[in-house]
Amino acid sequence: MCRHIAYLGPETPVGEVTLRPPHGLFRQSWAPRRQRYGTVNADGFGVGWYAPGDPVPARYRRSGPIWADQSFADLARVVRTGAVLAAVRDATEAGADAEAAAAPFADGPWLFSHNGALTDWPGAAAPLAAGLPTVELLTLEARCDSALVWALIRNRLRSGDEPGQALTDTATALAEAAPGSRLNFLLTDGVSIAATAWGDTLWYLHDPARRSVAVASEPYDDDTRWTEIPDRTLLTATRTDVLLTPLKEPSR
């Protein structure tokens, strides 16, 4: 159910994060090493990145597999950035939303990706959707579970929640409404990263000397410094610090 990565660090070509690593997103689109659900991530992909001095990221998204897009290979070779979030998609359900359903979703400075699925979609999540302002529902990019998850998180961010709190509270609410859901979230504003490990794999690679951090569904190479994040954990990170906080299951 998808693979994703966020990177903060020295400016580098987008392809150095997404295409060039021996086990990066490009290879994970057809041969992931640690994916627990699904085997091929060919239902779309997307990349979001930040240009120096511009807090609003650019995005490139497509409905097909990353390996079939030669335009992206060219773009990724020349576009440089110090902050990127990218994902390859294995759709929960077939749909007609095309690239609109591909992460990253965006709003202002934020980029977001969801690796997982909501159980009993869409019925179990309906009560949470009903609690959103009407404008949030009317501006959903797609009719998939990840788009609703993003609307819930976006609403909390707009209300002033810190990124980690927005992810935590949304994961807890969804786990209570739809038990058994897989809720690996990844969020960045180009300065920090917040992520949850909830039902699927999540790893990070931190290099304080380079002032860099990568958070990914699985390691993109065999560097021994990759660290697996325990299930039910919130990660918050900057270029210099990584903090892991255990998450509790909702009480029922």
Sequence and secondary structure as in RCSB ss.txt:
>XXXX:A:sequence
MCRHIAYLGPETPVGEVTLRPPHGLFRQSWAPRRQRYGTVNADGFGVGWYAPGDPVPARYRRSGPIWADQSFADL
ARVVRTGAVLAAVRDATEAGADAEAAAAPFADGPWLFSHNGALTDWPGAAAPLAAGLPTVELLTLEARCDSALVW
ALIRNRLRSGDEPGQALTDTATALAEAAPGSRLNFLLTDGVSIAATAWGDTLWYLHDPARRSVAVASEPYDDDTR
WTEIPDRTLLTATRTDVLLTPLKEPSR
>XXXX:A:secstr
  EEEEEEEEEEEHHHHHTSSTTSHHHHTT  SS SS S   S EEEEE  TT  S EEEEESS GGG HHHHHH
HHH EEEEEEEEE   SS  S GGGGSS EEETTEEEEEEEE TTTTGGGHHHHHTS HHHHHT S SSHHHHHH
HHHHHHHHTT  HHHHHHHHHHHHHHHSTT EEEEEEE SS EEEEESSS  EEEEETTTTEEEEESS SS  TT
 EE  SSEEEEE SS EEEEE      
